[in-house]
């Protein structure tokens, strides 16, 4: 199996949850059956919210690039980053090493296109996703269009609440209300695209299909580690990885 490097710490609980989902995805009889991970649970990555939304924070890009280089130097054969907003810097991370980068945003858009071809995708995530268009190109390439939360302040407050206090019933209700609004605005499918919200994925309710970007990444990580898939710098590689995960 190929060793996977995880750019983590955004936030730390979400990173640990991602690791647990990797463990749970394997029907193991022994330790050696599990996916080998190298994890940089770096809680000191500069705030993506401050850098993107507030425009005054330290640039996270150089820190993420250094994390990627350290992980590859330590033996990682592919890289993953279980933070949707941090994918604003995915190009820098992917270009910083020769290791494949499993792009959660691109693979999630491929999954949304499988569920609702040509449809509208409700993006349940940070307001930063809309402000800098983290998903826009990947959605357009997949023939999809986005629907965002009308009350972006609710989403941001919920992220901060989960980071400070952990997941809660109130947070789940708030996120379900946001889903209702996005469905009313035409969403055909909801993508949970904040790894803090992934902690509540089972409790988020909607009248259209809901899937979690983190789970897409989990499946792709397992598939890549356990297979002989080609490098990810070839056309449609993200779709091949996502397809191998199902």
C-alpha positions as CSV (number, residue, x, y, z in Angstrom):
1,X,0.0,0.0,0.0
2,X,1.1,3.6,-0.7
3,X,1.8,5.9,2.2
4,X,-0.5,9.0,2.3
5,X,0.6,12.3,3.7
6,X,-2.2,14.4,5.4
7,X,-2.0,18.2,5.6
8,X,-4.0,18.5,8.8
9,X,-4.8,20.7,11.7
10,X,-7.6,22.7,9.9
11,X,-9.1,22.0,12.4
12,X,-7.5,19.3,14.5
13,X,-10.7,17.5,15.4
14,X,-11.7,17.3,11.8
15,X,-8.3,15.8,11.0
16,X,-8.7,13.2,13.7
17,X,-12.2,12.5,12.4
18,X,-10.7,12.0,8.9
19,X,-8.2,9.6,10.2
20,X,-10.9,7.6,12.1
21,X,-12.9,7.4,8.9
22,X,-9.9,6.0,7.1
23,X,-9.6,3.3,9.8
24,X,-13.3,2.6,9.7
25,X,-13.2,2.2,5.9
26,X,-11.0,-0.9,6.1
27,X,-12.2,-4.4,7.0
28,X,-8.9,-5.2,8.8
29,X,-7.8,-8.5,10.3
30,X,-4.4,-7.0,11.4
31,X,-2.6,-3.7,11.7
32,X,-0.9,-4.2,8.3
33,X,-4.3,-4.1,6.6
34,X,-4.8,-0.4,7.4
35,X,-3.8,2.5,5.3
36,X,-0.3,4.0,6.2
37,X,-0.7,7.7,7.0
38,X,1.8,10.4,7.7
39,X,-0.1,13.3,9.4
40,X,1.0,16.8,10.0
41,X,-1.7,18.0,12.4
42,X,-0.5,21.5,12.2
43,X,-2.7,23.7,14.4
44,X,-0.5,26.7,13.6
45,X,-1.5,27.0,9.9
46,X,-2.6,30.7,9.6
47,X,-6.4,31.2,9.7
48,X,-7.9,30.7,6.3
49,X,-10.9,32.9,7.4
50,X,-8.6,35.8,8.4
51,X,-6.6,35.6,5.2
52,X,-9.5,35.2,2.8
53,X,-12.6,36.8,4.4
54,X,-10.9,39.5,6.5
55,X,-8.0,40.1,4.2
56,X,-5.5,40.9,7.0
57,X,-4.2,37.6,8.1
58,X,-1.0,35.8,7.3
59,X,-0.9,33.9,4.0
60,X,-1.4,30.2,4.7
61,X,0.0,29.2,1.3
62,X,3.7,29.1,2.2
63,X,3.0,27.1,5.4
64,X,0.9,24.5,3.5
65,X,3.7,24.2,0.9
66,X,6.3,23.5,3.6
67,X,4.0,20.9,5.2
68,X,3.7,19.2,1.8
69,X,7.4,19.2,1.3
70,X,8.0,17.8,4.8
71,X,5.5,15.0,4.3
72,X,6.9,13.9,1.0
73,X,10.4,14.1,2.4
74,X,9.3,11.8,5.2
75,X,8.0,9.3,2.7
76,X,4.5,10.3,1.7
77,X,3.6,8.9,-1.8
78,X,0.5,11.1,-2.2
79,X,-1.0,14.1,-0.4
80,X,-4.5,14.9,0.9
81,X,-5.8,18.0,2.7
82,X,-9.1,17.5,4.6
83,X,-10.0,21.1,4.6
84,X,-12.2,22.5,1.8
85,X,-11.4,26.2,2.3
86,X,-7.7,25.4,2.2
87,X,-8.2,24.1,-1.3
88,X,-7.9,27.8,-2.3
89,X,-4.2,27.0,-2.0
90,X,-4.4,23.6,-3.7
91,X,-2.5,24.7,-6.7
92,X,0.4,25.8,-4.7
93,X,0.4,22.5,-2.7
94,X,0.1,20.3,-5.7
95,X,3.0,22.2,-7.5
96,X,5.3,22.0,-4.5
97,X,6.2,18.3,-4.8
98,X,6.2,15.5,-7.4
99,X,3.7,13.5,-5.3
100,X,0.1,13.2,-6.5
101,X,-2.4,15.5,-4.7
102,X,-5.9,14.1,-4.3
103,X,-8.0,17.2,-4.8
104,X,-11.1,16.9,-2.6
105,X,-12.9,19.8,-4.4
106,X,-12.5,18.3,-7.8
107,X,-13.5,14.8,-6.7
108,X,-16.6,16.2,-4.8
109,X,-17.7,18.0,-7.9
110,X,-17.4,14.7,-9.9
111,X,-19.5,13.0,-7.2
112,X,-22.1,15.8,-7.4
113,X,-22.3,15.4,-11.2
114,X,-22.8,11.6,-10.7
115,X,-25.8,12.3,-8.4
116,X,-27.4,15.2,-10.2
117,X,-26.0,15.6,-13.7
118,X,-26.2,19.2,-14.9
119,X,-27.8,20.2,-11.6
120,X,-27.3,22.8,-8.9
121,X,-25.1,22.0,-5.9
122,X,-25.8,23.5,-2.5
123,X,-22.4,24.2,-1.0
124,X,-22.7,23.8,2.8
125,X,-19.4,25.4,3.9
126,X,-17.4,28.4,4.8
127,X,-18.4,31.8,3.3
128,X,-14.8,31.9,2.0
129,X,-15.8,29.3,-0.6
130,X,-18.1,31.8,-2.3
131,X,-15.9,34.8,-1.8
132,X,-12.9,33.3,-3.6
133,X,-14.8,30.7,-5.7
134,X,-13.0,27.7,-4.4
135,X,-15.5,25.3,-6.1
136,X,-16.5,27.5,-9.1
137,X,-14.1,26.1,-11.8
138,X,-14.5,22.5,-10.8
139,X,-18.3,22.8,-10.8
140,X,-18.2,24.5,-14.2
141,X,-15.9,21.8,-15.6
142,X,-18.4,19.2,-14.3
143,X,-21.4,21.0,-15.9
144,X,-22.8,22.1,-12.5
145,X,-23.6,25.4,-10.8
146,X,-23.5,26.4,-7.2
147,X,-26.1,27.5,-4.7
148,X,-24.8,29.2,-1.5
149,X,-26.3,30.0,1.9
150,X,-28.2,33.2,1.9
151,X,-27.2,33.8,5.5
152,X,-23.4,33.3,5.3
153,X,-23.1,34.6,8.9
154,X,-24.9,31.5,10.2
155,X,-22.4,29.2,8.5
156,X,-19.4,31.1,9.8
157,X,-20.8,31.3,13.3
158,X,-21.5,27.6,13.2
159,X,-17.9,26.8,12.1
160,X,-16.6,28.9,15.0
161,X,-19.0,27.3,17.5
162,X,-17.8,23.8,16.4
163,X,-14.2,24.7,16.6
164,X,-14.7,26.2,20.1
165,X,-17.2,23.8,21.6
166,X,-17.5,20.8,19.4
167,X,-20.5,19.6,17.4
168,X,-23.9,20.2,18.9
169,X,-27.6,19.6,18.3
170,X,-28.1,23.4,17.8
171,X,-25.4,23.4,15.1
172,X,-27.0,20.5,13.3
173,X,-30.4,22.3,13.3
174,X,-28.8,25.5,12.0
175,X,-27.1,23.6,9.1
176,X,-30.3,21.8,8.3
177,X,-32.1,25.2,8.1
178,X,-29.4,26.4,5.7
179,X,-29.9,23.3,3.6
180,X,-33.7,24.0,3.4
181,X,-32.9,27.5,2.1
182,X,-30.5,26.2,-0.5
183,X,-33.1,23.6,-1.7
184,X,-35.7,26.4,-1.9
185,X,-33.2,28.3,-4.1
186,X,-32.9,25.3,-6.5
187,X,-30.2,23.0,-5.1
188,X,-30.6,19.4,-6.5
189,X,-27.9,18.0,-4.2
190,X,-26.1,19.2,-1.1
191,X,-22.4,18.9,-0.6
192,X,-21.1,19.2,2.9
193,X,-17.9,21.1,2.2
194,X,-16.6,22.1,5.6
195,X,-14.7,19.5,7.6
196,X,-16.1,20.9,10.8
197,X,-19.6,20.2,9.4
198,X,-18.5,16.7,8.5
199,X,-18.5,16.0,12.3
200,X,-22.3,16.5,12.1
201,X,-22.9,14.9,8.7
202,X,-25.3,12.2,10.0
203,X,-27.4,14.8,11.7
204,X,-27.8,17.3,8.8
205,X,-31.3,16.9,7.1
206,X,-32.4,17.9,3.7
207,X,-35.1,16.9,1.2
208,X,-32.5,16.3,-1.6
209,X,-29.4,13.9,-1.5
210,X,-26.7,15.0,0.8
211,X,-23.1,13.9,0.6
212,X,-19.9,14.8,2.5
213,X,-16.8,15.9,0.7
214,X,-14.7,14.4,3.4
215,X,-16.2,11.0,2.8
216,X,-15.4,11.4,-0.9
217,X,-11.8,12.1,0.1
218,X,-11.7,9.1,2.5
219,X,-12.9,6.7,-0.2
220,X,-10.4,8.1,-2.8
221,X,-7.5,8.0,-0.2
222,X,-8.2,4.3,0.5
223,X,-8.6,3.5,-3.2
224,X,-5.4,5.3,-4.1
225,X,-3.4,3.7,-1.3
226,X,-4.5,0.2,-2.1
227,X,-4.4,0.3,-5.9
228,X,-2.0,1.0,-8.8
229,X,-3.9,4.0,-10.1
230,X,-1.8,6.3,-12.4
231,X,-0.4,9.6,-11.2
232,X,-2.9,12.4,-10.8
233,X,-1.4,14.8,-13.3
234,X,-3.1,13.1,-16.2
235,X,-6.6,14.1,-17.7
236,X,-9.6,12.9,-15.7
237,X,-7.5,11.4,-13.0
238,X,-9.7,12.8,-10.2
239,X,-12.7,11.0,-11.8
240,X,-10.7,7.8,-12.0
241,X,-9.8,7.9,-8.4
242,X,-13.4,8.7,-7.4
243,X,-14.7,5.9,-9.6
244,X,-12.3,3.4,-8.1
245,X,-13.5,4.4,-4.6
246,X,-17.1,3.4,-5.4
